[in-house]
């Protein structure tokens, strides 16, 4: 993040798990549409930043209940595991959840050994 800008960011809830062939990460970013997500990889660092703008409310609108603040933007950095292959990163956003997956480097994938 750029420290000389006046924007505020919130660290999203995140989790990461290892599978036999790769890794899966998930970030909770409620109210953020796909087009407002900036996901980049720089070396072994995955960087997430959102830039959602709250939708204008109609005249006379009164909010009765709010589950999250639509004016919030999220930012996070995640160091990829040493065995990860950054060229295989895939991502999708659905229902406020950003899912990111990536494979292990081919030499670290499980493989069956043939017996001669």
C-alpha positions as CSV (number, residue, x, y, z in Angstrom):
1,X,0.0,0.0,0.0
2,X,1.1,3.5,-0.7
3,X,1.5,5.3,2.7
4,X,1.1,8.8,1.3
5,X,-2.4,8.4,0.1
6,X,-5.4,9.3,2.2
7,X,-7.4,6.1,1.7
8,X,-8.2,3.7,4.5
9,X,-8.1,-0.1,4.0
10,X,-9.3,-3.0,6.1
11,X,-7.5,-6.3,6.4
12,X,-10.0,-8.9,5.1
13,X,-10.6,-12.2,6.9
14,X,-8.4,-14.8,5.1
15,X,-7.5,-18.4,5.2
16,X,-5.1,-20.6,3.2
17,X,-4.9,-24.4,3.0
18,X,-2.6,-26.9,1.2
19,X,-4.0,-29.6,-1.0
20,X,-2.0,-32.5,-2.5
21,X,-1.4,-30.6,-5.7
22,X,-1.5,-27.0,-4.6
23,X,-2.9,-24.3,-2.4
24,X,-6.3,-22.5,-1.9
25,X,-6.7,-19.1,-0.3
26,X,-9.9,-17.3,0.4
27,X,-10.5,-13.6,1.4
28,X,-13.8,-12.3,2.7
29,X,-14.6,-9.0,0.9
30,X,-18.4,-8.4,1.3
31,X,-20.0,-6.0,-1.1
32,X,-17.0,-5.8,-3.5
33,X,-17.8,-6.5,-7.1
34,X,-15.4,-8.4,-9.3
35,X,-14.4,-5.3,-11.2
36,X,-13.3,-3.6,-8.0
37,X,-10.7,-6.3,-7.1
38,X,-7.1,-5.7,-8.0
39,X,-5.1,-9.0,-7.5
40,X,-1.4,-9.1,-8.4
41,X,1.5,-11.3,-7.9
42,X,5.0,-9.8,-7.4
43,X,7.6,-12.6,-7.1
44,X,6.2,-14.7,-4.3
45,X,3.9,-12.1,-2.9
46,X,0.2,-12.0,-3.7
47,X,-1.3,-8.5,-3.3
48,X,-5.0,-7.8,-2.9
49,X,-6.6,-4.3,-3.0
50,X,-10.2,-3.3,-3.7
51,X,-11.6,-0.1,-4.9
52,X,-15.3,-0.4,-4.4
53,X,-17.4,2.8,-4.3
54,X,-20.7,2.8,-2.4
55,X,-23.8,2.9,-4.6
56,X,-25.8,6.2,-4.4
57,X,-28.9,5.9,-2.3
58,X,-32.3,7.1,-3.6
59,X,-33.7,10.3,-2.0
60,X,-35.4,9.4,1.3
61,X,-33.6,6.1,1.6
62,X,-33.2,5.0,5.2
63,X,-31.1,2.0,6.1
64,X,-32.6,-0.4,8.7
65,X,-29.8,-3.0,8.9
66,X,-26.3,-3.2,7.6
67,X,-24.2,-6.3,7.6
68,X,-21.0,-4.6,6.4
69,X,-19.9,-1.1,5.5
70,X,-20.0,-0.7,1.7
71,X,-17.6,2.3,2.0
72,X,-14.8,0.0,3.2
73,X,-12.0,-1.2,0.9
74,X,-9.7,-4.1,1.6
75,X,-6.0,-4.7,1.2
76,X,-3.8,-7.7,2.1
77,X,-0.5,-9.3,1.1
78,X,0.2,-13.0,1.3
79,X,3.6,-14.6,0.9
80,X,3.2,-17.6,-1.4
81,X,4.6,-20.9,-0.1
82,X,8.0,-21.8,-1.4
83,X,6.6,-24.8,-3.3
84,X,4.0,-22.7,-5.1
85,X,4.0,-22.0,-8.8
86,X,2.9,-18.3,-9.2
87,X,2.3,-18.8,-12.9
88,X,-0.7,-21.0,-12.1
89,X,-2.8,-18.6,-10.0
90,X,-6.5,-18.6,-10.7
91,X,-9.1,-16.4,-8.9
92,X,-12.9,-15.8,-8.7
93,X,-15.2,-13.7,-6.7
94,X,-18.7,-14.8,-5.6
95,X,-21.0,-13.7,-2.8
96,X,-18.3,-11.6,-1.1
97,X,-15.7,-14.3,-1.2
98,X,-12.5,-14.1,-3.3
99,X,-11.1,-17.6,-3.9
100,X,-7.5,-17.9,-5.1
101,X,-5.9,-21.2,-6.1
102,X,-2.5,-22.1,-7.4
103,X,-0.5,-25.3,-8.0
104,X,2.7,-26.6,-6.5
105,X,5.7,-26.5,-8.8
106,X,5.6,-29.6,-11.1
107,X,8.7,-31.1,-9.4
108,X,6.8,-30.9,-6.1
109,X,3.6,-32.6,-7.3
110,X,2.8,-36.0,-6.0
111,X,3.5,-38.7,-8.6
112,X,3.3,-42.5,-8.8
113,X,6.5,-44.3,-9.0
114,X,6.4,-47.3,-11.4
115,X,8.1,-50.4,-10.2
116,X,10.4,-52.1,-12.7
